[in-house]
Amino acid sequence: MIQLPKTAVITLGCPKNQVDAEQLLFLLAHDGFPLVGQVDEAEAIIVNTCAFIQPAVEESLDTILEIAGHKQNGRCRYLLVMGCLPQRYGQELLKQIPEIDLALGTSSFPKLPELLLKLLQDKSPTRLHVSPPDYRNTCGLPQTTSQPHSAYLKIAEGCDNHCSYCIIPQLKGKQASFPPAELTHKAAELADAGVKELNIIAQDITAYGQKLSDRTDLVQLLEKLNEINGLEWIRLLYAYPGKVSDKLINLLGEQTKICPYLDLPIQHISDPVLKRMNRHDRSQTIRETIYKLGSLKRNIHLRSTVIVGFPGETDRDFQLLLDFIGEGHFTYLGCFPYWPETGTKAAMMETQIEESVKEERCRAIMDCQRRITSRHLQEYIGKSIPLLMEGESLESEFLLQARTAFQAPDIDGITYITEGFSQAGEIASGRINQVHDYDLFASLNETSVKTST
């Protein structure tokens, strides 16, 4: 009988990749593979890669090469690579890094345990498994979670927006919504396992349901998720501004489990830049959506992302963006200098912007947003609000950490607990005492609460 190797999974990139890794971990455990958290202990190491932009490609390659070193000098005997990098580069990747035993594309990872078993049996399976993305065999898979009280729910894969700077449609394929019955079943399973916070993700959550036979839309899906016992917070990430319907806005305004939070990537506010980006929104549409969200009685916190230094971006274009950010619409914002990605239309455009100009513009945006974020957060000093406890702080063993309903995991800052105690996974009431950059400091009240407002 073959002894299965101790196996570790390294995941790079976005939360959508994390969901794939969590589903793979479930499959590996189901098939009896012993899982370990440290690569030094692993005999088989799987790298789940990102190839969205060149820096992500470089990070993925560096990680693979580092693990290849473990095959020479450590316990590792098998190196497997999955996700966007094999999907994008295929045989070229295997040629450049011969230490890779198996490479699987973006929707092929459910085959990995079976292929690894064949490798153990010396059956020499084909090294490369890449095909046009097809997610029908992935959407219903159970998943583990890195934190038992918080999870991501991927409701769709792929994208039909075809922004001129983006390679995602080439890597992930056309937009495909997952059946609502499978999503509600998975969400209920996660809630039964102790998940309190469900973060809804896709390349574009507002495109959900467009191709489903029953035409279930995002709002109808959220209404079903809202009924699941055990879930307390439901957070919405990656909404396309022009597709945010009045129905969704009204739902956000109600006192439900839906967090008062929306991730709304606008990318820019200058119409000429938006047109070259092949964004389907224009400045007026973006402003109208933000105005409607801001007119709700419930205070909705917005996060966004913008790109600076896009080909042809003039000083006036940039100033329009900087002035718009300065208006203070967003509690949180990420700014990225444009990267000319091979295979995209934008990379072929004339009037590319110098790197130094991109970096300078990015710093100006983030300096502006830092002041805006501080102003938003200062409004909570002295107020008691719900906090999802996460356990001991990663910064200090003398502090606990938590998050508010307007702090998404990994991207929006942390609330540090300076006084009081509550178990990880509980939603407790805390009084905000201090703000520092993007983080809050709070002392816990005596009673716990069960509300998302």
C-alpha positions as CSV (number, residue, x, y, z in Angstrom):
1,M,0.0,0.0,0.0
2,I,1.3,3.4,-1.0
3,Q,2.2,5.7,1.9
4,L,0.7,9.1,1.1
5,P,3.1,12.0,1.4
6,K,2.8,14.8,3.9
7,T,1.4,17.6,1.8
8,A,1.4,21.4,2.0
9,V,-0.4,24.1,-0.1
10,I,0.9,27.6,-0.7
11,T,-1.6,30.1,-2.0
12,L,-0.7,33.3,-3.7
13,G,-3.0,36.0,-5.1
14,C,-6.6,37.0,-4.4
15,P,-9.3,35.5,-2.1
16,K,-10.8,33.7,-5.2
17,N,-7.5,31.7,-5.3
18,Q,-7.9,31.1,-1.6
19,V,-11.2,29.5,-2.1
20,D,-9.7,27.1,-4.7
21,A,-7.0,26.2,-2.2
22,E,-9.5,25.6,0.5
23,Q,-11.5,23.3,-1.8
24,L,-8.3,21.5,-2.8
25,L,-7.4,21.0,0.9
26,F,-10.8,19.4,1.5
27,L,-10.3,17.0,-1.4
28,L,-6.8,16.1,-0.3
29,A,-8.0,15.4,3.3
30,H,-10.9,13.4,2.0
31,D,-8.5,11.2,0.0
32,G,-6.3,10.6,3.1
33,F,-3.4,12.9,2.3
34,P,-1.8,14.1,5.6
35,L,-1.8,17.9,5.5
36,V,1.0,20.0,7.1
37,G,1.3,23.8,7.5
38,Q,5.0,24.1,7.1
39,V,6.8,23.4,3.8
40,D,9.9,22.2,5.7
41,E,7.8,19.2,6.8
42,A,6.1,18.5,3.5
43,E,7.0,15.8,1.0
44,A,4.6,17.1,-1.6
45,I,4.2,20.9,-2.0
46,I,1.5,22.5,-4.1
47,V,1.9,26.2,-5.2
48,N,-1.4,27.8,-6.1
49,T,-0.3,30.7,-8.4
50,C,-1.4,34.1,-9.5
51,A,-0.5,35.6,-12.9
52,F,-2.8,38.7,-13.0
53,I,0.0,41.2,-13.5
54,Q,3.8,40.9,-14.0
55,P,4.7,41.4,-10.3
56,A,2.3,38.5,-9.4
57,V,3.9,36.4,-12.1
58,E,7.3,37.1,-10.6
59,E,6.2,36.3,-7.1
60,S,4.7,33.0,-8.3
61,L,8.0,32.1,-10.1
62,D,10.1,33.1,-7.1
63,T,8.0,30.9,-4.9
64,I,8.2,27.9,-7.3
65,L,11.9,28.3,-7.6
66,E,12.2,28.4,-3.8
67,I,10.2,25.2,-3.4
68,A,12.3,23.6,-6.2
69,G,15.2,24.1,-3.8
70,H,13.4,22.0,-1.3
71,K,13.4,19.1,-3.8
72,Q,17.2,19.3,-3.8
73,N,18.0,20.1,-0.2
74,G,14.8,19.3,1.8
75,R,12.2,16.6,2.4
76,C,10.1,17.6,-0.7
77,R,9.8,14.9,-3.4
78,Y,7.0,16.3,-5.5
79,L,6.4,19.9,-6.7
80,L,3.0,20.7,-8.1
81,V,1.8,24.0,-9.5
82,M,-1.8,25.0,-10.1
83,G,-3.8,28.1,-11.1
84,C,-3.2,31.1,-13.3
85,L,0.5,30.6,-14.1
86,P,0.1,27.2,-15.8
87,Q,-3.0,28.5,-17.5
88,R,-1.1,31.4,-18.9
89,Y,2.3,29.9,-19.8
90,G,1.6,26.2,-20.2
91,Q,4.6,24.2,-21.6
92,E,6.9,27.2,-21.3
93,L,6.6,27.1,-17.6
94,L,7.5,23.4,-17.5
95,K,10.4,24.0,-19.8
96,Q,11.8,26.8,-17.6
97,I,11.3,24.9,-14.4
98,P,11.8,21.2,-15.0
99,E,11.5,20.5,-11.3
100,I,7.7,20.8,-11.6
101,D,6.1,17.4,-11.6
102,L,2.6,18.5,-12.4
103,A,1.0,21.7,-13.6
104,L,-2.8,22.3,-13.6
105,G,-4.8,25.2,-15.0
106,T,-7.4,27.4,-13.3
107,S,-10.3,24.9,-13.3
108,S,-8.3,21.6,-13.2
109,F,-7.4,21.5,-9.6
110,P,-10.1,18.9,-8.6
111,K,-8.0,16.4,-10.6
112,L,-4.9,17.0,-8.5
113,P,-5.3,14.3,-5.8
114,E,-5.9,11.7,-8.4
115,L,-2.9,12.9,-10.5
116,L,-0.7,13.0,-7.5
117,L,-1.7,9.4,-6.6
118,K,-0.7,8.3,-10.1
119,L,2.6,10.1,-9.7
120,L,3.2,8.1,-6.5
121,Q,2.4,4.9,-8.4
122,D,5.0,5.8,-11.0
123,K,2.4,5.9,-13.7
124,S,3.9,9.0,-15.2
125,P,0.8,11.1,-15.7
126,T,1.0,13.9,-18.3
127,R,2.7,16.8,-16.6
128,L,0.5,19.6,-18.0
129,H,-3.3,19.7,-17.5
130,V,-4.6,23.0,-19.0
131,S,-7.9,23.4,-20.9
132,P,-10.4,26.1,-21.5
133,P,-11.8,27.1,-18.0
134,D,-14.9,25.1,-17.0
135,Y,-16.0,25.5,-13.4
136,R,-18.9,23.1,-13.4
137,N,-16.8,20.6,-11.4
138,T,-15.6,23.2,-8.9
139,C,-18.7,25.2,-7.7
140,G,-20.2,22.5,-5.5
141,L,-17.0,21.4,-3.7
142,P,-16.9,21.8,0.1
143,Q,-14.0,23.9,1.4
144,T,-12.0,24.3,4.6
145,T,-11.5,27.7,6.1
146,S,-8.3,29.3,7.4
147,Q,-10.3,30.9,10.2
148,P,-13.3,28.9,11.4
149,H,-15.4,32.0,12.0
150,S,-14.8,33.7,8.6
151,A,-15.0,32.4,5.0
152,Y,-15.2,33.5,1.4
153,L,-18.0,32.3,-0.8
154,K,-17.2,32.4,-4.5
155,I,-20.4,32.9,-6.4
156,A,-19.1,33.0,-10.0
157,E,-15.9,32.7,-12.0
158,G,-14.6,34.4,-15.1
159,C,-15.4,37.8,-16.5
160,D,-17.1,39.3,-19.6
161,N,-16.1,42.9,-19.0
162,H,-12.9,42.8,-21.0
163,C,-11.2,45.8,-19.6
164,S,-8.3,46.7,-21.9
165,Y,-5.6,46.3,-19.2
166,C,-6.8,43.0,-17.8
167,I,-5.8,39.4,-18.7
168,I,-8.4,37.8,-16.4
169,P,-10.8,36.7,-19.2
170,Q,-7.9,34.8,-20.8
171,L,-7.0,33.1,-17.6
172,K,-10.5,32.5,-16.1
173,G,-12.7,32.4,-19.2
174,K,-16.2,33.8,-19.6
175,Q,-18.3,34.7,-16.7
176,A,-20.1,31.7,-15.2
177,S,-22.5,32.0,-12.2
178,F,-22.7,29.1,-9.8
179,P,-26.2,27.7,-9.1
180,P,-27.9,29.4,-6.2
181,A,-29.0,26.1,-4.6
182,E,-25.3,24.9,-4.4
183,L,-24.3,28.3,-3.0
184,T,-26.9,28.4,-0.3
185,H,-26.1,24.7,0.6
186,K,-22.4,25.5,0.9
187,A,-23.1,28.7,2.9
188,A,-25.3,26.6,5.3
189,E,-22.5,24.1,5.7
190,L,-20.0,26.8,6.5
191,A,-22.4,28.3,9.1
192,D,-22.9,24.9,10.7
193,A,-19.1,24.7,11.0
194,G,-19.1,28.0,12.9
195,V,-18.6,30.6,10.2
196,K,-20.1,34.0,11.3
197,E,-18.9,36.1,8.4
198,L,-19.4,35.3,4.8
199,N,-17.5,37.4,2.2
200,I,-19.1,37.2,-1.2
201,I,-16.6,37.3,-4.1
202,A,-16.3,36.9,-7.8
203,Q,-14.5,38.9,-10.5
204,D,-17.8,40.9,-10.8
205,I,-20.5,40.0,-8.2
206,T,-23.0,42.3,-9.9
207,A,-22.9,40.1,-13.0
208,Y,-24.2,37.2,-11.0
209,G,-27.1,35.3,-12.5
210,Q,-27.1,36.8,-16.0
211,K,-26.6,33.4,-17.6
212,L,-28.5,31.2,-15.1
213,S,-31.6,29.5,-16.6
214,D,-33.8,30.8,-13.7
215,R,-32.3,34.3,-13.9
216,T,-31.6,34.4,-10.1
217,D,-29.9,37.7,-9.5
218,L,-27.5,38.9,-6.8
219,V,-30.2,40.4,-4.6
220,Q,-32.3,37.2,-4.7
221,L,-29.2,35.1,-3.8
222,L,-28.4,37.5,-0.9
223,E,-32.0,37.3,0.4
224,K,-31.6,33.5,0.6
225,L,-28.2,33.7,2.3
226,N,-29.7,36.2,4.7
227,E,-32.0,33.5,6.0
228,I,-29.3,31.0,7.0
229,N,-29.1,30.5,10.7
230,G,-25.7,31.1,12.2
231,L,-24.5,33.7,9.7
232,E,-24.2,37.1,11.2
233,W,-22.3,39.2,8.6
234,I,-22.5,39.0,4.8
235,R,-20.0,41.3,3.1
236,L,-20.0,42.2,-0.6
237,L,-16.7,42.5,-2.6
238,Y,-16.0,43.5,-6.2
239,A,-19.2,45.2,-7.5
240,Y,-19.1,46.9,-10.9
241,P,-20.4,50.5,-10.3
242,G,-22.8,50.7,-13.2
243,K,-24.3,47.3,-12.4
244,V,-25.2,48.2,-8.8
245,S,-29.0,48.0,-9.1
246,D,-31.5,50.0,-7.1
247,K,-32.7,46.7,-5.7
248,L,-29.2,46.0,-4.3
249,I,-28.9,49.6,-3.0
250,N,-32.2,49.2,-1.2
251,L,-31.1,45.9,0.3
252,L,-27.9,47.5,1.6
253,G,-30.0,50.1,3.2
254,E,-32.0,47.6,5.2
255,Q,-31.1,46.3,8.7
256,T,-30.2,42.8,7.6
257,K,-27.1,40.6,7.9
258,I,-25.7,42.4,4.8
259,C,-22.8,44.5,6.1
260,P,-23.0,48.3,5.6
261,Y,-20.1,47.9,3.2
262,L,-19.5,47.7,-0.5
263,D,-16.3,47.2,-2.5
264,L,-16.8,49.3,-5.6
265,P,-13.7,49.4,-7.9
266,I,-14.0,52.5,-10.1
267,Q,-10.5,52.4,-11.5
268,H,-10.7,56.1,-12.6
269,I,-13.0,59.1,-12.9
270,S,-11.8,60.7,-16.1
271,D,-14.1,59.7,-19.0
272,P,-11.3,59.6,-21.6
273,V,-9.3,57.3,-19.4
274,L,-12.3,55.1,-18.6
275,K,-13.1,54.8,-22.3
276,R,-9.5,53.7,-23.1
277,M,-9.7,51.2,-20.2
278,N,-12.9,49.8,-21.9
279,R,-14.7,50.4,-18.7
280,H,-18.5,50.4,-19.3
281,D,-19.0,53.2,-16.7
282,R,-18.5,56.9,-17.1
283,S,-18.0,59.5,-14.4
284,Q,-21.7,60.4,-14.2
285,T,-22.7,56.8,-13.6
286,I,-20.1,56.3,-10.9
287,R,-21.3,59.5,-9.2
288,E,-24.9,58.5,-9.4
289,T,-24.2,55.1,-7.8
290,I,-22.2,56.7,-5.0
291,Y,-24.9,59.4,-4.5
292,K,-27.6,56.7,-4.2
293,L,-25.5,54.7,-1.7
294,G,-24.8,57.9,0.3
295,S,-28.4,58.9,0.5
296,L,-29.4,55.8,2.5
297,K,-30.2,56.2,6.2
298,R,-27.8,53.4,6.9
299,N,-24.2,54.6,6.6
300,I,-22.6,52.5,3.9
301,H,-18.8,52.3,3.9
302,L,-17.3,52.1,0.4
303,R,-14.0,50.6,-0.6
304,S,-12.5,51.2,-4.1
305,T,-9.5,50.7,-6.2
306,V,-8.0,53.1,-8.8
307,I,-5.3,52.8,-11.5
308,V,-2.9,55.7,-12.1
309,G,-0.5,56.2,-15.0
310,F,-2.8,54.4,-17.6
311,P,-1.6,55.1,-21.2
312,G,-2.5,58.6,-22.2
313,E,-3.4,59.8,-18.7
314,T,-2.8,63.5,-18.7
315,D,-2.1,65.8,-15.8
316,R,-5.7,67.0,-16.0
317,D,-7.0,63.4,-16.0
318,F,-5.0,62.7,-12.9
319,Q,-6.0,65.9,-11.2
320,L,-9.7,65.0,-11.8
321,L,-9.1,61.7,-10.1
322,L,-7.2,63.2,-7.2
323,D,-9.9,65.8,-6.6
324,F,-12.6,63.1,-6.7
325,I,-10.8,61.0,-4.1
326,G,-10.4,64.2,-2.0
327,E,-14.2,64.5,-1.9
328,G,-14.1,61.7,0.6
329,H,-16.5,59.1,-0.8
330,F,-14.4,56.1,0.2
331,T,-13.6,54.8,3.7
332,Y,-10.8,52.6,2.2
333,L,-9.0,52.8,-1.2
334,G,-6.2,51.0,-3.0
335,C,-4.2,52.7,-5.7
336,F,-2.1,50.8,-8.2
337,P,0.3,52.1,-10.8
338,Y,-0.6,50.8,-14.3
339,W,1.3,47.7,-15.4
340,P,1.5,47.0,-19.2
341,E,0.4,43.4,-19.3
342,T,1.5,41.3,-22.3
343,G,-1.6,40.2,-24.3
344,T,-3.8,43.1,-23.4
345,K,-4.8,46.0,-25.6
346,A,-3.6,48.6,-23.2
347,A,0.0,47.3,-23.4
348,M,0.0,48.1,-27.2
349,M,-1.3,51.7,-26.7
350,E,0.9,54.7,-27.4
351,T,1.7,57.4,-24.8
352,Q,2.8,55.0,-22.1
353,I,3.6,56.8,-18.8
354,E,7.0,56.9,-17.2
355,E,7.4,54.7,-14.1
356,S,8.5,57.6,-11.9
357,V,5.3,59.6,-12.9
358,K,3.1,56.6,-12.0
359,E,4.8,56.2,-8.6
360,E,4.5,59.9,-7.8
361,R,0.8,59.9,-8.7
362,C,0.2,56.8,-6.7
363,R,1.8,58.4,-3.6
364,A,-0.3,61.5,-4.0
365,I,-3.6,59.4,-4.2
366,M,-2.7,57.4,-1.1
367,D,-1.5,60.4,0.9
368,C,-4.9,62.0,0.1
369,Q,-6.8,58.8,1.0
370,R,-4.9,58.4,4.3
371,R,-6.4,61.6,5.5
372,I,-9.9,60.7,4.2
373,T,-9.7,57.3,6.0
374,S,-8.7,58.9,9.2
375,R,-11.6,61.3,9.0
376,H,-14.1,58.5,8.5
377,L,-12.7,56.4,11.4
378,Q,-12.4,59.4,13.8
379,E,-16.2,59.6,13.7
380,Y,-16.4,56.3,15.7
381,I,-14.3,57.5,18.7
382,G,-16.4,57.1,21.8
383,K,-19.0,54.9,20.1
384,S,-19.7,51.3,20.8
385,I,-20.0,49.0,17.8
386,P,-20.0,45.3,17.0
387,L,-16.6,43.6,16.6
388,L,-15.9,40.2,15.2
389,M,-13.2,38.7,17.4
390,E,-10.2,37.1,15.7
391,G,-8.1,36.1,18.6
392,E,-4.5,37.0,19.6
393,S,-3.0,40.0,17.7
394,L,-0.4,39.2,15.1
395,E,1.4,42.3,16.3
396,S,1.6,41.7,20.0
397,E,0.8,38.8,22.3
398,F,-0.6,41.4,24.8
399,L,-3.4,42.5,22.5
400,L,-6.4,40.8,20.9
401,Q,-7.6,41.8,17.5
402,A,-11.0,42.1,15.8
403,R,-12.7,43.6,12.9
404,T,-15.7,45.9,12.5
405,A,-18.4,45.3,9.9
406,F,-16.7,47.8,7.7
407,Q,-13.3,46.2,7.9
408,A,-12.9,43.4,5.3
409,P,-10.3,40.7,6.1
410,D,-6.7,41.3,5.0
411,I,-7.3,44.7,3.3
412,D,-9.0,47.2,5.5
413,G,-7.1,47.4,8.7
414,I,-7.7,45.8,12.2
415,T,-9.4,46.8,15.4
416,Y,-7.0,46.1,18.3
417,I,-8.5,45.3,21.7
418,T,-6.7,47.1,24.6
419,E,-9.1,46.0,27.4
420,G,-11.4,43.1,27.9
421,F,-11.7,39.6,26.5
422,S,-13.9,37.6,24.2
423,Q,-13.4,34.4,22.4
424,A,-12.3,34.3,18.7
425,G,-15.4,34.0,16.5
426,E,-17.7,35.9,18.9
427,I,-19.3,39.2,18.0
428,A,-18.7,41.5,20.9
429,S,-19.5,45.1,21.6
430,G,-16.5,47.4,21.8
431,R,-16.0,51.1,22.5
432,I,-13.6,52.8,20.0
433,N,-11.0,54.8,21.8
434,Q,-8.3,55.6,19.3
435,V,-7.5,55.7,15.6
436,H,-4.1,55.1,14.0
437,D,-3.8,55.2,10.2
438,Y,-6.1,52.5,9.0
439,D,-6.6,50.7,12.4
440,L,-8.8,51.2,15.4
441,F,-8.3,50.6,19.1
442,A,-11.1,49.5,21.3
443,S,-12.1,48.3,24.8
444,L,-14.7,45.6,25.0
445,N,-18.0,46.2,26.7
446,E,-19.4,43.5,29.0
447,T,-22.2,42.3,26.7
448,S,-22.1,40.7,23.3
449,V,-24.3,41.8,20.4
450,K,-25.8,40.1,17.3
451,T,-26.2,42.8,14.8
452,S,-24.3,44.0,11.7
453,T,-25.1,47.8,12.1
